[in-house]
Amino acid sequence: MTDISRADDGKKSLLESLAAYLRARSVVMLLLGFSAGLPFYMIYQNLSLWLAEAGVEKSEIGLFAWTGFAFSFKFVWAPLVDRTPIPVLEKLIGRRRAWMAVAQIAIALTLLAMSAANPSGNLWVVALIAVAMAFAAATQDIAIDAWRIEAATDEEQGVMAAMYQYGYRVAIMVAGAGALFVADQVNWPAAYQFMALLMGIGLLTVFFAPKVEVRAYEPPPRAPLAETFSRSVIGPFRDFFARYGVHALVILLFIALFRVPDFLMGYMAGPLYIDLGYDKTTIGAIRSGAGLFATLFGVFLGGILVARFDFRWSLLIGVLAQSLTNLIYSWLALSDATTGGLAFAVIADNIAYGAAGTILIAYMSSLTNTAFTATQYALFSSFYALPGKFVGGFSGFMVEAFGFAWFFAITAIIGLPAAVLVFFLKQSEKKFKAEPVAP
């Protein structure tokens, strides 16, 4: 008799896929996603608006994209998060949650420090605080990603990635509409103080989330420095290349190019809104209202695509969607500043962004070995962020040279190489289910 609850090809049925969103750990993932997303807008989108209002040049605003190098190079200190215990806290709540708690406290402190900064007075101080905030947020991401991968099977990673994106986007709604409303009604320092207070939600979640580490707590053994470095730093990279061989280079190149269009255009969206004459309340309402629901739909769509289809087709859809929606911003730059036009651009962009992000997270999660979860996932996420962050630093110069319309058209074209590379992942996918190499 056929099992009607499961598809003939072994894939989960639609009802089973939907039920997975209601699991307790999926809900925890939602809250941790909120904690991860909260500082994002405060480092990038909102900060770019604050800088634009303060009269900072577009070329200088674009350079602030380089504060995101903390996310691009987090694989450098990921072995520390993977292997180093936090005194006292680790025995109480586990290594993953202990590192989350430390990072969340650091994020809250940097948000408070930013509230005391003055962009029009000393831009270097603002830049240093932004770098520190990004470093703390990247450290939190390392720990959350490791917890997420170890808390679910490969088949469940699409759902966990989707729940992470849901929480992330709710946080962006709060950091977008909420922070902009406070900035409009009070000032920018009050907005940053409000976000620092909300980091307490993530801290509370950390103490109630399940402990899911594949390793039980034990004091780190004493070993020579060279041996420790080889095991903790070299080991994860050696394992990845041992499992995938030459195809590892194709995978890393694809991951590196996947989000370049988004990273390149992202930091210039705020200055575009200001140039077109939109006020902060309108920007916040559309970006975090209609934009949120659009992203939630995109995240859900991405989770369903991962559950129902193979990665190649899902990844191709994600690449093309986020590139094509950038063209809408070219149209917006040439149009009158209407609320409907802004809403259309934000909704289309957020659907593509949400779906592509979920698909990429699930894809990268499937590549990790649980013996090196934090370090390997940090490697992948660093590769997907590094090229975009580097090129994004020049986005302000590109806008000043070509104008907003041509700038966003260029970002769409830049997505084409990743679309081509999708077809070279076929051989790599054959290795996805290979047995992990023992550490």
N, C-alpha and C positions, 0 to 999 in steps of 0.2 A: 504494500500500500504506500502510496506517495505521501510524504510528509508535507502537508499543505502549508506549514509554517515556515518552510525553508525552500529556497529556489533549487531547481534541479542541479544547478552547477555548483552547489555548495555555498553560494553566497547567502547572506542573511536576507530574509524577506523584509519588505518595507515596514511591517509592524514591529519586527524584532529590532530593526534599525532605529525606529522611533522610540521604542521602550528603553533603549540603552541611554537615552538622554536623561532619564529619570533616576538613574542609579545614584547612590549616595556619593560616590567618588566623583561622579560627573558634576554634581552640585558643588562639591568642594572645588573642583576645577574651575567652575564658573566664578567663584569668589576669588580664587587665586588669580584668575585672568583679570578681574577687576583691579586687584592690587598691582598687577604688572602694567596695566594700561593707564593708570592714574597719572604717573609722572610723564608719560609720552608727550601729551599735548603741552604740558608745562615746559618741556625742554625745547620743543620744536614749534608747533603751530601757534600756540598762545604767545610764546616768547618772540616769534617773528612778528606777530601783530603788535606787541608791546614795543619792540625795536622800531617798527615802521612808524608808529605813532610818536615815538621819541625823536624822530627825524634822522635815524641812522640810515646811511646809504645802502642801497640794494646789494651792492658788491660786498659790503661788510656783513649784511644779514645772511647772504648766501654762505659766507665762510663759517657761520655758526653751525652749518650742517656737519662740519668736521667734529663737532663735539660728539657726534654719534660714532666716532671711531672706537669709543669704549665698547660698543656693541660688536663692532667688527673684529676687535682683537681680544674678545673675552675668552677665547680658547687658550690664551696665554696663562691666565690664572684659573681656568676651569679645573686643571688638575688639583689645585689647592682646595677648591670647593669639593671636588670629588673625593679627596683622600684625607683632608685635614679635619679633625674633630673640633667642635667648639666646646671649650670647657664648660662643664655643668649642664649646659643646655642640651648637648647631644644625648646624655644619659636620660634626660627627662622626655625629650620629644623626637629624638632622632637627628641624624646629620642633615638631611634635606631641609627639614623644617627649622632647624637651628640656624642654618645659613640664611634661610628666608627671613627669619626674624631680625637678624643682624642687619641685613640689607634694607629691610623696611624702615628700621629706625634711622639708618643713615639717609634714606630718601627723605624722610620727614624733616630731618635736621637741615638738609640742603634746601628744601622748599622754604623753610623759615629763613635761611640765610639769603635766599633770592629775594624774599620780601623786603629785606633791608638794603638791597642794592639799588643803584641808580643808573639806568642805561645811558642817559644823556650826560651823566657826569663822569663815570669811569667804566668804560665798556670792558676793559680787561678783567675787572672784578666779576662782572656778569658772566664773562666767558669762562673764568676759572670755576665759578659756582656751577655753571651748566655742565662742565666737564665732570666735576665731582658727582653731580646728580646722575649723569649718564653712567658713570662707573658703578654707582650704587644700584641703579636700575638694572644694569647688565648683570651684576652679580645676583640680584634677585631672579632674573630670567634663567640663569644657569641652574639655580637650585629648583625653581619651579619646573623647568623642562625635565630635569632628572626625575623629580617626583612623578610627573605626568607619565613619563615613559615606563617607569617601574610600577605604576599603579594600574596599568591596563595591558592587555594583550595587543599584538600587532593589529588584529582585526578591529579592536576597539579604539585604536589611535585616531581614526577619523572623527569619532564622536567626542573623544577627549579634546582633540584639536578644535572642534567646533565649539564646545563649551568654553574652552579657553578664549576663543575669539568672541563669543557672546559676552563674557565678563569683561574682556578687554574693551569692547565697543560700548558697553554700558558706562565703563569708566571714562571713555572718551566723550560720551554724551555729558557726563557730569563735569569733566574737565573742560569741555567745550562750552556748552550752554551755561552751566552753573558758574564756572569761573568767569566767563565773559559777562554774565549778568552782574556778578559781584564787582568786576572791574568797572562796568558801566555805572553802577549805582554808587560804588564807594571808590575804589582805586585798585590798581594792579597788586600792590603789596597785600591787601586784604584777600585777594583771590588766591595768592600763593599760600597764605596762612590757612585758608579754608581747605585747600588740598592737603596740606600737612596734617590737619586734623583727621581727614578721611582716610589717611594711610592706616589709621587704627583698625579699620575693617579687615585689612589683610593680616594685621598682627593677631587679631582675635581668631581668624580662620586658621592660622598656622598652629595654634595651640589645640584646635579641635580636629584638624585633618588627620586621617589615618597614617600611621607609620608604615611605610611600604618598602623600605630599603631592602634590597636583595642581600645586603651584608648586615649581620648583627653587629652591635657595637663591640669593639675591642680596642684596647690601647694600641696605637701604631707601633709596630715592631721597630727596634733599632736596626739600622742598616747603613752601610756607607752611602755617602751623598750620590756617588755615581750610580749605584744600584737603585736608589730611590728615584733618581731622575729618569733612569731608563724605564722603570716599571710604571711610574705615574705620568710621565710626559711623553716619552717615546713610544711606550707600549700601545696606547690608544691609536696612534697614527699608523704604527706598524700593523696592528690588527686590521684596520680598515683597508690598507693596501694589500694585505695578504688575502683578504676575502674577495676583493673585487679586481685585483690586478690592474692592468692598464685601463680597464673601464672606470677605475676610480677617478682618473683624470677627466674623463667625459662627464661623470657625475658632478664633480666639483666645478667644472667650467659651466655646466648648465645651471647649477645652483647660484653661481656667482652672477650670471646674467639675468636670472629670472625676474628679480625685482628692481632692476636698474631704472626702468621708466618711472616707477612709483617714487623711488628715492630722489630721482633727479628733479621731478616736478613738484614734489611735496612741499618743499620749503618756500616755493614761490607762490603757492596758492594764497596764502595770507596777504602778501603784498599786492597780488592781483585784486583781491577783494577791496583792499583799502584804496587802490588806484581807481577802481570803478565807482567808488563812493558809497559802498555799503557800510552801515553802522554795525557796531559790535553785537548789539542785540539781535539784529536780523541775521548776521552771520552765525551766531550761536544757535538761534532757533532753527535755522534750516540745516546747518551742518550737524547738529546734535539731536535734532528732532527727526525730520524726514531722513536725514543721512543715517541716523542710528538704525531705524527700521529697515532701510535699504541694506545696510551692512549685515544686520541680523538675518535677513533673507539670503544674502550672498553667502554668509557663513553656513547656514542650513543647507543651501544648495551645494556648497563645496563638500560638506560631510556626506550628503547623499551620493554625489558623484564618486567619491572615494569608495563608498560602500558598494556601489552598483557596477562600477566600471574599473578597468585597469588604470594604472597610474599614467600611462602615456597619453591617453585621450583626455583624462582630467587635467593633466599638466598643460596640454596644448590649449584647451579651452581657457585655462587661467592666464596663460601668456597672452593670447590674442585679445581677451576681454580687457585686461588692464592697459594694453597698448592702445586699443581702439578708443577706449573711453577718454584717453588723454586728448584726442582730437576735439572732444566736446569743449574742453577748456580753451582751445584755439578759437572755436566759435564764440564762446562766452567773451573772450577778450575783444572781439570785433563787434559785439552786440551792445545794445543799451543795457544799463544796469537795472534789470527788472527782477523782481522776486521770483517769478516763474522760471526765468533763465537760470538763475543761481540754483534753484531747487532741482531743475532737470540735470544740470551738470553734477551736482553733489550726489543725487540719487544714483545716477548711472555709474559714477566713479566708485561709490561705496559698495554697490552690488558686486562689481568686478573685484574690488579690493578684498572684500570679505571672502568671496569664493576662492580667489587665488591664494590668499593667506592660509586658509584651512587646508587646501590641497597640498601646498608646499610643506606645511608643518607635518602633515601625515606622511608625506613622502620621505622627508628627512628622518622622521622617527623610525620608519621601517628599516633604515640603513644602520641603526646603532646596534652595538653589542652591549648587553646589560652589564658586562664586566667593566665597561668604560662609559657608562651612559652620559654623565655630565660633560666629560671632555669631548667625546665624539660629537654629541649634538651641538655643543658650543662651536666645534670646528665647522659644522655645516651651516649653522646660523651666522657665523662670522663670514663665511664665504659669500652667503647671499647678501650680506649687508655691506661688505667692504667696497666693492666697485661703485655701488650706488652712492654711498656716503662720500667717497672721494670725488666722484664726478659732481655730486650735488653741491660741493663747495664752490664750484664754478658757475652754479646756476644763476646767481645774481649778475655775473659778468655777461652771461649769455643773454639774459633779458635786456640788459643795457645795450648790447650789441645788435640784437635781432628783433627785440620787442616781444611781448607776451605771446602773440599769436603764433609766430614762427617758432618760438621756444617750445611751446607745448606740442607742435607738430613734429619737431625734432625728437622729443621724448617718445612719441609714438613709434617712429621709425626705428629707434634704438632697441625696441623690443623684438624685432624680427630675428636676430641671430639666435635668441633663446628658443623661438618657435621652430627653427630649423634643427637645433640640437635635440629637440624632443625625439626625433626619429632615430637618433643615434643611441638612445637609451634602451633600445630593444634588447641588445645583448646584455646590458647591465641588469635589466629586470630579471633575467634568468637566474641571477645569483641572489635575488632578494631573500629567498627561502633557504639559502645555504646555512649550514650549521655554523654558529659563531666560533671563531678561533678562541681557544682557552687562553686566559690571561697568563 
